[in-house]
Amino acid sequence: MAIKKNLSKLLKKPSFTSKQAKTYGIQANSLAYYAKKGLLERVSHGVYRSPKVKSSALFEWQDLFETASAIPNGTICLISALSYYELTQEIQRQYWIALPHESGLIKKTNTKIIRTRNFKLGRIPLKLGEYKTYIFDKERCVVDAFKKLSKESAMYSLKSYLKRTDEHKPDLPKLARYAKQLRVNILPYLEALL
């Protein structure tokens, strides 16, 4: 009965990991049993939720948010973040999640783990429906694109960023500061576009 009581606490969350379940005394074989019985739903490897919880998260981003929130310190970055901000044409074939450089080995299906220094630079909380996670802000993503993606992708992201006219207009001083901190020379590209 203690397992069912503890499971009911977990099922109130939008999703939970097998690691979180273990802290409640629920082993992986019990989770598999309850998933088979339909008492919970397996979202991805090691991530579960109640089949009764209807997510208010936008369908398009739900899997990304579930993946990022299931990884300790997971922060949405690069292609995934640029897609979220509508600053790329690239198709998101896998979820790009950043972790601190010193993090241990993590493997996740359909996920590209990026280890990064200056992990807190531009890291902001993000909430979508019931999901709470982190994402790098637009400026960090644009600078990271020059560091980790092709020049073509990076230039497209920078052009798209500079064209923004919504409430999130380009913050060039912040972009320059991030580029300096991350040791990326984007000044020639900025000068060419401005």
Residue frames as a rotation matrix with the C-alpha (Angstrom) as fourth column:
MET 1
0.563 0.827 0.000 0.00
0.827 -0.563 0.000 0.00
0.000 0.000 -1.000 0.00
ALA 2
0.291 -0.534 -0.794 2.92
0.248 -0.759 0.602 2.38
-0.924 -0.372 -0.089 0.67
ILE 3
-0.724 -0.577 0.378 4.04
0.482 -0.031 0.876 2.02
-0.494 0.816 0.300 -2.94
LYS 4
-0.135 0.754 0.643 0.58
0.934 -0.120 0.337 2.94
0.332 0.646 -0.688 -4.28
LYS 5
0.707 0.365 -0.605 0.39
0.609 -0.749 0.260 5.90
-0.359 -0.553 -0.752 -1.88
ASN 6
-0.094 -0.848 -0.522 3.81
0.156 -0.531 0.833 7.14
-0.983 -0.003 0.182 -2.97
LEU 7
-0.690 -0.096 0.718 2.96
0.702 0.155 0.695 6.53
-0.178 0.983 -0.039 -6.62
SER 8
0.370 0.903 0.219 -0.18
0.923 -0.385 0.028 8.66
0.109 0.192 -0.975 -6.28
LYS 9
0.483 -0.291 -0.826 2.04
0.241 -0.863 0.445 11.55
-0.842 -0.414 -0.347 -5.09
LEU 10
-0.599 -0.801 0.017 4.22
0.178 -0.113 0.978 11.21
-0.781 0.588 0.210 -8.16
LEU 11
-0.435 0.497 0.751 1.25
0.900 0.274 0.340 10.96
-0.036 0.823 -0.566 -10.52
LYS 12
0.593 0.629 -0.503 0.17
0.628 -0.752 -0.200 14.47
-0.505 -0.197 -0.841 -9.51
LYS 13
-0.164 -0.740 -0.653 3.28
-0.122 -0.641 0.757 15.84
-0.979 0.204 0.015 -11.25
PRO 14
0.511 0.337 -0.791 3.29
-0.787 -0.188 -0.588 16.45
-0.347 0.923 0.169 -15.03
SER 15
0.666 -0.350 -0.659 6.00
-0.138 0.810 -0.571 13.81
0.733 0.471 0.491 -15.29
PHE 16
0.623 -0.529 0.577 8.60
-0.688 -0.020 0.725 12.11
-0.372 -0.849 -0.376 -13.11
THR 17
0.027 -0.727 -0.686 11.73
-0.808 0.388 -0.443 10.05
0.588 0.566 -0.577 -13.56
SER 18
0.594 0.104 -0.798 12.52
0.187 0.946 0.263 6.55
0.782 -0.306 0.543 -12.36
LYS 19
-0.540 -0.830 -0.139 15.23
0.431 -0.130 -0.893 8.17
0.723 -0.542 0.428 -10.21
GLN 20
-0.572 0.427 0.700 12.59
-0.691 -0.711 -0.131 10.32
0.442 -0.559 0.702 -8.49
ALA 21
0.511 0.805 -0.302 10.39
-0.537 0.573 0.619 7.25
0.672 -0.155 0.725 -8.03
LYS 22
0.081 -0.583 -0.808 13.28
0.443 0.747 -0.495 5.43
0.893 -0.318 0.319 -6.38
THR 23
-0.833 -0.373 0.408 13.49
-0.137 -0.575 -0.806 8.17
0.536 -0.728 0.428 -3.72
TYR 24
-0.071 0.894 0.443 9.88
-0.977 -0.151 0.148 7.26
0.199 -0.423 0.884 -2.89
GLY 25
-0.427 -0.197 0.883 10.83
-0.555 0.827 -0.084 3.59
-0.714 -0.526 -0.463 -2.60
ILE 26
0.715 0.688 0.124 9.41
-0.265 0.431 -0.862 2.58
-0.646 0.584 0.491 -5.99
GLN 27
-0.296 -0.884 0.363 11.73
-0.008 0.382 0.924 0.38
-0.955 0.270 -0.120 -8.04
ALA 28
-0.625 -0.063 -0.778 12.00
-0.729 -0.310 0.610 0.27
-0.279 0.949 0.148 -11.84
ASN 29
-0.949 0.281 -0.146 10.28
0.196 0.884 0.425 -3.15
0.248 0.375 -0.893 -12.04
SER 30
-0.373 0.850 -0.373 7.26
0.652 -0.046 -0.757 -1.69
-0.660 -0.525 -0.537 -10.20
LEU 31
-0.272 0.221 -0.937 7.10
-0.464 -0.883 -0.074 1.18
-0.843 0.414 0.343 -12.68
ALA 32
-0.872 -0.085 -0.482 7.16
-0.475 0.385 0.791 -1.28
0.118 0.919 -0.377 -15.57
TYR 33
-0.779 0.617 -0.109 4.37
0.624 0.748 -0.225 -3.28
-0.057 -0.244 -0.968 -13.90
TYR 34
-0.165 0.747 -0.645 2.18
0.378 -0.556 -0.741 -0.19
-0.911 -0.366 -0.190 -13.34
ALA 35
-0.496 -0.055 -0.867 2.82
-0.684 -0.590 0.429 1.01
-0.535 0.806 0.254 -16.92
LYS 36
-0.967 0.123 -0.221 1.72
-0.043 0.781 0.624 -2.40
0.249 0.613 -0.750 -18.22
LYS 37
-0.512 0.808 -0.293 -1.45
0.817 0.353 -0.455 -2.18
-0.265 -0.472 -0.841 -16.08
GLY 38
-0.120 0.450 0.885 -2.19
0.680 -0.612 0.404 1.31
0.723 0.651 -0.233 -17.46
LEU 39
0.603 0.329 -0.727 -1.85
0.788 -0.389 0.477 3.07
-0.126 -0.860 -0.494 -14.10
LEU 40
0.305 -0.520 -0.798 0.94
-0.134 -0.853 0.505 5.21
-0.943 -0.047 -0.330 -15.50
GLU 41
0.985 0.048 0.167 2.31
0.163 0.074 -0.984 6.05
-0.060 0.996 0.065 -18.92
ARG 42
0.100 -0.995 0.002 5.92
0.650 0.067 0.757 5.65
-0.754 -0.074 0.653 -20.01
VAL 43
0.810 0.176 -0.559 6.82
-0.175 -0.838 -0.517 8.86
-0.559 0.517 -0.648 -21.85
SER 44
0.530 -0.736 -0.423 10.41
-0.534 0.098 -0.840 7.93
0.659 0.670 -0.341 -22.71
HIS 45
0.126 -0.542 -0.831 13.22
0.460 0.774 -0.435 5.89
0.879 -0.328 0.347 -21.19
GLY 46
-0.593 -0.403 -0.697 13.03
0.772 -0.039 -0.634 6.53
0.228 -0.914 0.335 -17.44
VAL 47
-0.942 0.337 0.013 10.28
-0.331 -0.917 -0.221 9.18
-0.063 -0.212 0.975 -17.68
TYR 48
-0.616 0.775 -0.139 6.67
0.752 0.632 0.191 8.50
0.236 0.013 -0.972 -16.63
ARG 49
-0.867 0.450 0.213 3.40
-0.489 -0.850 -0.197 10.35
0.092 -0.275 0.957 -16.06
SER 50
-0.457 0.811 0.366 -0.22
0.046 0.432 -0.901 9.70
-0.888 -0.395 -0.235 -15.22
PRO 51
-0.766 0.242 0.595 -2.37
0.639 0.195 0.744 8.79
0.064 0.950 -0.304 -18.22
LYS 52
0.269 0.943 -0.195 -5.03
0.960 -0.279 -0.025 11.08
-0.078 -0.180 -0.980 -16.71
VAL 53
-0.019 -0.344 -0.939 -2.86
0.303 -0.897 0.322 14.21
-0.953 -0.278 0.121 -16.73
LYS 54
0.600 0.227 0.767 -3.72
0.800 -0.182 -0.572 16.27
0.009 0.957 -0.291 -19.76
SER 55
-0.384 -0.852 -0.355 -0.82
0.793 -0.501 0.347 18.52
-0.474 -0.149 0.868 -20.57
SER 56
0.772 0.568 -0.283 -1.56
0.362 -0.761 -0.539 22.11
-0.522 0.314 -0.793 -21.39
ALA 57
-0.228 -0.916 -0.331 1.90
-0.068 -0.324 0.944 22.36
-0.971 0.238 0.012 -22.97
LEU 58
0.345 0.270 -0.899 1.90
-0.877 -0.248 -0.411 23.08
-0.334 0.930 0.152 -26.65
PHE 59
0.899 0.104 0.424 1.98
-0.018 0.979 -0.202 19.72
-0.437 0.174 0.883 -28.41
GLU 60
0.806 -0.591 -0.012 4.90
-0.058 -0.059 -0.997 20.77
0.589 0.804 -0.082 -30.60
TRP 61
-0.033 -0.887 0.461 7.22
-0.637 -0.337 -0.693 21.30
0.770 -0.317 -0.554 -27.61
GLN 62
0.743 0.441 0.503 5.94
-0.658 0.347 0.668 18.75
0.120 -0.828 0.548 -25.11
ASP 63
0.874 -0.434 -0.219 8.51
0.420 0.901 -0.111 16.03
0.245 0.005 0.970 -25.84
LEU 64
0.011 -0.899 0.438 11.37
0.265 -0.420 -0.868 18.52
0.964 0.125 0.234 -25.74
PHE 65
0.060 0.071 0.996 10.21
-0.778 -0.621 0.091 19.91
0.625 -0.780 0.018 -22.39
GLU 66
0.940 0.296 0.169 9.72
-0.337 0.744 0.577 16.43
0.045 -0.599 0.799 -20.94
THR 67
0.598 -0.783 -0.171 13.20
0.591 0.575 -0.565 15.41
0.540 0.237 0.807 -22.05
ALA 68
-0.168 -0.706 0.688 14.90
-0.015 -0.696 -0.718 18.57
0.986 -0.131 0.107 -20.73
SER 69
0.234 0.315 0.920 13.07
-0.861 -0.371 0.347 18.50
0.451 -0.873 0.185 -17.39
ALA 70
0.987 0.135 -0.091 13.98
-0.090 0.917 0.388 14.82
0.136 -0.374 0.917 -16.88
ILE 71
0.275 -0.957 -0.096 17.73
0.681 0.264 -0.683 15.55
0.679 0.122 0.724 -17.09
PRO 72
0.595 -0.094 -0.798 19.22
0.688 -0.452 0.567 17.14
-0.414 -0.887 -0.204 -13.95
ASN 73
-0.126 -0.582 -0.803 20.55
0.098 -0.813 0.574 20.61
-0.987 -0.007 0.160 -14.91
GLY 74
-0.303 0.032 0.952 19.26
0.910 0.307 0.279 20.04
-0.283 0.951 -0.123 -18.46
THR 75
-0.088 0.207 -0.974 19.11
-0.065 -0.977 -0.202 23.27
-0.994 0.046 0.100 -20.46
ILE 76
0.636 0.389 0.667 17.60
0.625 0.246 -0.740 23.52
-0.452 0.888 -0.086 -23.93
CYS 77
0.003 -0.752 -0.660 20.26
-0.143 -0.653 0.744 24.78
-0.990 0.092 -0.110 -26.31
LEU 78
-0.806 -0.577 -0.130 21.41
-0.161 0.002 0.987 25.21
-0.570 0.816 -0.094 -29.92
ILE 79
-0.896 0.439 -0.057 19.06
0.004 0.138 0.990 23.72
0.443 0.888 -0.126 -32.56
SER 80
-0.277 0.841 -0.465 16.27
0.911 0.383 0.150 23.02
0.304 -0.382 -0.873 -30.06
ALA 81
-0.154 0.181 -0.971 16.44
0.615 -0.752 -0.238 26.51
-0.774 -0.634 0.005 -28.53
LEU 82
-0.877 -0.205 -0.435 16.87
-0.187 -0.687 0.702 28.20
-0.443 0.697 0.564 -31.91
SER 83
-0.724 0.689 0.022 13.79
0.417 0.411 0.811 26.28
0.550 0.596 -0.585 -33.14
TYR 84
-0.092 0.690 -0.718 11.84
0.985 -0.043 -0.168 27.40
-0.147 -0.722 -0.676 -30.09
TYR 85
-0.184 -0.084 -0.979 12.84
0.250 -0.968 0.036 31.03
-0.951 -0.238 0.199 -30.75
GLU 86
0.767 0.459 0.449 12.17
0.490 0.032 -0.871 30.63
-0.414 0.888 -0.200 -34.51
LEU 87
0.534 -0.682 -0.500 15.78
-0.638 -0.713 0.291 31.55
-0.555 0.163 -0.816 -35.34
THR 88
-0.621 -0.751 0.223 16.69
-0.404 0.551 0.730 28.56
-0.671 0.363 -0.646 -37.50
GLN 89
0.165 0.616 -0.770 15.57
-0.980 0.193 -0.055 26.70
0.115 0.764 0.635 -40.60
GLU 90
-0.747 -0.537 -0.391 17.13
-0.497 0.843 -0.209 23.46
0.441 0.038 -0.897 -39.42
ILE 91
0.399 0.863 -0.310 14.80
-0.442 0.477 0.760 20.62
0.804 -0.166 0.571 -38.58
GLN 92
-0.104 -0.365 0.925 15.13
-0.994 0.080 -0.080 19.40
-0.045 -0.927 -0.371 -35.03
ARG 93
0.155 0.097 -0.983 16.01
-0.445 0.895 0.018 15.73
0.882 0.435 0.182 -35.53
GLN 94
-0.041 -0.176 -0.984 17.05
0.790 0.597 -0.139 15.30
0.612 -0.782 0.115 -31.90
TYR 95
0.927 0.371 0.058 16.77
0.241 -0.705 0.667 17.33
0.288 -0.604 -0.743 -28.72
TRP 96
-0.070 -0.969 0.237 19.81
0.345 -0.246 -0.906 19.47
0.936 0.018 0.352 -27.92
ILE 97
0.931 0.354 -0.090 20.39
0.167 -0.195 0.966 19.70
0.324 -0.915 -0.241 -24.19
ALA 98
0.055 -0.933 0.356 23.32
-0.268 -0.358 -0.894 21.46
0.962 -0.047 -0.270 -22.50
LEU 99
0.863 0.062 -0.501 24.91
0.441 0.388 0.809 20.32
0.245 -0.919 0.308 -19.26
PRO 100
0.729 -0.683 0.056 27.77
-0.609 -0.609 0.508 21.73
-0.313 -0.404 -0.860 -17.18
HIS 101
0.265 -0.721 -0.640 31.14
-0.777 0.233 -0.585 20.63
0.571 0.652 -0.499 -18.55
GLU 102
-0.688 -0.645 0.332 31.92
-0.700 0.470 -0.538 18.56
0.191 -0.603 -0.774 -15.45
SER 103
0.289 0.891 0.349 28.65
-0.921 0.359 -0.154 16.56
-0.262 -0.277 0.925 -15.56
GLY 104
-0.428 -0.367 0.826 28.77
-0.261 0.925 0.276 12.78
-0.865 -0.097 -0.492 -15.62
LEU 105
-0.992 0.000 -0.128 27.86
-0.121 0.339 0.933 10.63
0.043 0.941 -0.336 -18.60
ILE 106
-0.211 0.974 0.082 24.21
-0.248 0.028 -0.968 10.85
-0.946 -0.224 0.235 -19.62
LYS 107
-1.000 0.013 0.008 22.64
0.011 0.289 0.957 9.02
0.011 0.957 -0.289 -22.54
LYS 108
-0.240 0.967 -0.082 19.10
-0.109 -0.110 -0.988 9.72
-0.964 -0.229 0.132 -23.65
THR 109
-0.250 0.234 0.940 17.27
0.861 0.498 0.105 8.55
-0.444 0.835 -0.326 -26.75
ASN 110
0.315 0.377 0.871 16.93
0.857 -0.507 -0.090 11.19
0.407 0.775 -0.483 -29.49
THR 111
0.982 -0.004 -0.191 19.01
0.104 -0.829 0.550 13.62
-0.161 -0.559 -0.813 -27.43
LYS 112
0.265 -0.933 0.244 22.32
0.539 -0.067 -0.840 15.31
0.800 0.354 0.485 -28.18
ILE 113
0.798 -0.074 -0.598 24.07
0.553 -0.301 0.777 16.25
-0.238 -0.951 -0.200 -24.94
ILE 114
0.370 -0.671 0.642 26.33
0.272 -0.583 -0.766 19.29
0.888 0.458 -0.033 -25.20
ARG 115
0.378 -0.346 -0.859 28.81
0.911 -0.027 0.412 19.88
-0.166 -0.938 0.305 -22.39
THR 116
0.380 -0.148 0.913 29.56
0.428 -0.847 -0.315 23.55
0.820 0.510 -0.259 -21.95
ARG 117
-0.578 -0.546 -0.606 31.63
0.816 -0.363 -0.451 25.90
0.026 -0.755 0.655 -19.86
ASN 118
-0.964 0.266 0.005 30.06
-0.264 -0.957 -0.119 29.19
-0.027 -0.116 0.993 -18.70
PHE 119
-0.733 0.674 -0.088 26.95
0.625 0.719 0.303 27.11
0.268 0.168 -0.949 -18.10
LYS 120
-0.150 0.724 -0.674 25.03
0.807 -0.304 -0.507 29.82
-0.572 -0.619 -0.538 -16.23
LEU 121
-0.789 -0.209 -0.578 25.61
-0.093 -0.889 0.448 32.49
-0.608 0.407 0.682 -18.89
GLY 122
-0.664 0.581 -0.470 22.25
-0.720 -0.328 0.611 33.22
0.201 0.744 0.637 -20.51
ARG 123
-0.788 0.395 -0.473 20.49
0.395 0.913 0.103 30.33
0.472 -0.105 -0.875 -18.73
ILE 124
-0.688 0.631 0.359 16.90
-0.710 -0.687 -0.155 31.29
0.148 -0.362 0.920 -17.99
PRO 125
-0.693 0.520 0.499 13.93
0.079 0.743 -0.665 29.40
-0.716 -0.422 -0.556 -16.52
LEU 126
-0.739 0.498 -0.453 11.20
-0.594 -0.165 0.788 28.36
0.318 0.851 0.418 -18.93
LYS 127
-0.631 0.630 0.452 7.70
-0.055 0.545 -0.837 27.17
-0.774 -0.553 -0.309 -18.15
LEU 128
-0.657 0.521 -0.545 5.27
-0.658 -0.044 0.752 25.68
0.368 0.853 0.371 -20.62
GLY 129
0.336 0.824 -0.456 2.09
-0.252 0.545 0.800 24.28
0.908 -0.154 0.391 -19.17
GLU 130
0.991 0.061 0.115 3.10
-0.128 0.307 0.943 22.12
0.022 -0.950 0.312 -16.22
TYR 131
0.563 -0.826 -0.002 6.69
0.796 0.543 -0.269 21.75
0.223 0.150 0.963 -17.41
LYS 132
0.910 -0.406 -0.082 9.48
-0.344 -0.852 0.395 23.75
-0.230 -0.331 -0.915 -15.85
THR 133
0.537 -0.800 0.266 12.95
0.833 0.553 -0.019 23.63
-0.131 0.232 0.964 -17.34
TYR 134
0.220 -0.541 -0.812 15.74
0.010 -0.831 0.556 25.92
-0.975 -0.130 -0.178 -18.53
ILE 135
0.679 -0.077 0.730 16.78
0.734 0.085 -0.674 27.32
-0.010 0.993 0.115 -21.88
PHE 136
-0.500 -0.811 -0.305 19.62
0.718 -0.585 0.378 29.53
-0.485 -0.030 0.874 -23.04
ASP 137
0.303 0.622 -0.722 18.40
0.093 -0.773 -0.627 32.99
-0.948 0.123 -0.293 -24.06
LYS 138
0.951 0.200 0.236 18.44
0.242 -0.005 -0.970 34.11
-0.193 0.980 -0.053 -27.69
GLU 139
0.667 -0.740 -0.090 21.77
-0.734 -0.632 -0.248 35.90
0.127 0.231 -0.965 -27.46
ARG 140
-0.069 -0.692 0.719 23.55
-0.662 0.571 0.486 32.87
-0.747 -0.442 -0.497 -25.98
CYS 141
0.432 0.320 0.843 22.03
0.297 0.832 -0.468 30.62
-0.851 0.453 0.265 -28.67
VAL 142
0.996 -0.082 -0.047 23.18
-0.076 -0.403 -0.912 32.88
0.056 0.911 -0.408 -31.50
VAL 143
0.284 -0.952 0.116 26.73
-0.958 -0.277 0.070 33.04
-0.034 -0.131 -0.991 -30.12
ASP 144
-0.054 -0.260 0.964 26.77
-0.376 0.900 0.222 29.27
-0.925 -0.351 -0.147 -29.50
ALA 145
0.853 0.412 0.322 25.64
0.145 0.405 -0.903 28.72
-0.502 0.816 0.286 -33.11
PHE 146
0.722 -0.653 -0.229 28.88
-0.604 -0.433 -0.669 30.35
0.338 0.621 -0.707 -34.32
LYS 147
-0.124 -0.802 0.584 30.84
-0.962 0.241 0.126 28.10
-0.242 -0.547 -0.802 -31.98
LYS 148
-0.472 -0.035 0.881 29.15
-0.299 0.946 -0.122 24.74
-0.830 -0.321 -0.457 -32.58
LEU 149
0.478 0.712 0.515 27.12
0.330 0.397 -0.856 24.84
-0.814 0.579 -0.045 -35.82
SER 150
-0.099 -0.486 0.868 27.94
0.992 0.016 0.121 25.50
-0.073 0.874 0.481 -39.46
LYS 151
-0.879 -0.283 -0.383 28.61
0.257 -0.959 0.120 29.09
-0.402 0.007 0.916 -40.57
GLU 152
-0.738 0.657 0.153 25.49
0.032 -0.192 0.981 28.92
0.674 0.729 0.121 -42.74
SER 153
0.102 0.785 -0.611 23.30
0.779 0.319 0.539 27.98
0.618 -0.531 -0.579 -39.75
ALA 154
-0.267 -0.293 -0.918 24.95
0.874 -0.475 -0.102 30.56
-0.406 -0.830 0.383 -37.53
MET 155
-0.992 -0.127 -0.016 24.51
0.104 -0.874 0.474 33.34
-0.074 0.468 0.880 -40.11
TYR 156
-0.377 0.925 0.058 20.84
0.267 0.048 0.963 32.47
0.887 0.378 -0.265 -40.58
SER 157
0.165 0.411 -0.896 20.32
0.962 0.134 0.239 32.62
0.219 -0.902 -0.373 -36.80
LEU 158
-0.591 -0.465 -0.659 22.09
0.610 -0.792 0.011 35.96
-0.527 -0.396 0.752 -36.53
LYS 159
-0.928 0.291 0.231 20.11
0.012 -0.598 0.801 37.45
0.372 0.747 0.552 -39.46
SER 160
-0.062 0.963 -0.263 16.83
0.502 0.258 0.826 36.21
0.863 -0.081 -0.499 -37.97
TYR 161
-0.024 -0.031 -0.999 17.80
0.990 -0.143 -0.020 37.57
-0.142 -0.989 0.034 -34.55
LEU 162
-0.843 -0.409 -0.348 18.61
0.367 -0.912 0.182 41.01
-0.392 0.026 0.919 -35.99
LYS 163
-0.757 0.612 0.229 15.27
0.038 -0.308 0.951 41.16
0.652 0.728 0.210 -37.84
ARG 164
-0.373 0.665 -0.646 13.20
0.912 0.390 -0.126 40.65
0.168 -0.637 -0.753 -34.67
THR 165
-0.685 0.214 0.696 10.66
-0.094 -0.974 0.207 43.42
0.722 0.076 0.687 -34.18
ASP 166
0.338 0.829 -0.447 8.54
0.406 0.300 0.863 41.85
0.849 -0.473 -0.235 -31.45
GLU 167
0.930 0.073 0.359 8.90
-0.267 -0.536 0.801 42.69
0.251 -0.841 -0.479 -27.75
HIS 168
0.618 -0.768 0.170 12.26
0.331 0.450 0.829 40.86
-0.713 -0.456 0.533 -27.80
LYS 169
0.950 -0.297 -0.100 14.20
-0.247 -0.515 -0.821 43.26
0.192 0.804 -0.563 -29.99
PRO 170
0.443 -0.854 -0.272 17.90
0.555 0.499 -0.665 42.54
0.704 0.143 0.695 -30.53
ASP 171
0.964 -0.263 -0.047 20.12
-0.096 -0.503 0.859 43.39
-0.250 -0.823 -0.509 -27.57
LEU 172
0.712 -0.701 -0.033 23.42
0.053 0.101 -0.994 44.08
0.700 0.706 0.109 -29.31
PRO 173
0.066 -0.729 0.681 25.41
-0.883 -0.360 -0.300 45.01
0.464 -0.582 -0.668 -26.17
LYS 174
0.405 0.149 0.902 24.37
-0.685 0.703 0.191 41.72
-0.605 -0.696 0.387 -24.56
LEU 175
0.996 -0.038 0.087 25.20
0.088 0.707 -0.701 39.79
-0.035 0.706 0.708 -27.74
ALA 176
0.442 -0.885 0.147 28.67
-0.315 -0.306 -0.898 41.41
0.840 0.350 -0.414 -27.85
ARG 177
0.068 -0.378 0.923 29.25
-0.997 -0.059 0.049 40.72
0.036 -0.924 -0.381 -24.14
TYR 178
0.716 0.260 0.649 28.32
-0.338 0.941 -0.003 37.05
-0.611 -0.217 0.761 -24.55
ALA 179
0.913 -0.402 -0.065 30.54
0.084 0.342 -0.936 36.72
0.399 0.849 0.346 -27.63
LYS 180
0.160 -0.890 0.427 33.46
-0.688 -0.411 -0.599 38.14
0.708 -0.197 -0.678 -25.66
GLN 181
0.127 -0.057 0.990 32.85
-0.929 0.344 0.139 35.86
-0.349 -0.937 -0.009 -22.66
LEU 182
0.726 0.229 0.648 32.50
-0.072 0.963 -0.259 32.79
-0.684 0.142 0.716 -24.89
ARG 183
-0.255 -0.948 -0.190 35.49
-0.231 -0.131 0.964 33.83
-0.939 0.289 -0.185 -27.03
VAL 184
0.006 0.330 0.944 33.60
0.898 0.414 -0.150 33.96
-0.440 0.848 -0.294 -30.30
ASN 185
-0.734 -0.327 -0.595 34.40
0.064 -0.906 0.419 36.74
-0.676 0.269 0.686 -32.78
ILE 186
-0.036 0.801 0.598 31.07
0.933 0.241 -0.266 37.65
-0.357 0.549 -0.756 -34.35
LEU 187
0.012 0.003 -1.000 31.95
0.097 -0.995 -0.002 41.33
-0.995 -0.097 -0.012 -34.90
PRO 188
-0.890 -0.361 -0.278 32.80
-0.217 -0.201 0.955 40.90
-0.401 0.911 0.100 -38.62
TYR 189
-0.688 0.698 0.198 29.45
0.692 0.550 0.467 39.18
0.217 0.458 -0.862 -39.21
LEU 190
0.117 0.720 -0.684 27.57
0.801 -0.475 -0.363 41.86
-0.587 -0.505 -0.633 -37.29
GLU 191
-0.338 -0.331 -0.881 29.28
-0.140 -0.908 0.395 44.62
-0.931 0.257 0.261 -39.24
ALA 192
-0.996 -0.054 0.068 28.41
0.053 0.239 0.970 42.91
-0.069 0.969 -0.235 -42.53
LEU 193
-0.434 0.901 0.018 24.74
0.860 0.409 0.305 42.65
0.267 0.148 -0.952 -41.59
LEU 194
0.183 0.519 -0.835 24.21
0.774 -0.600 -0.203 46.06
-0.606 -0.609 -0.511 -39.99
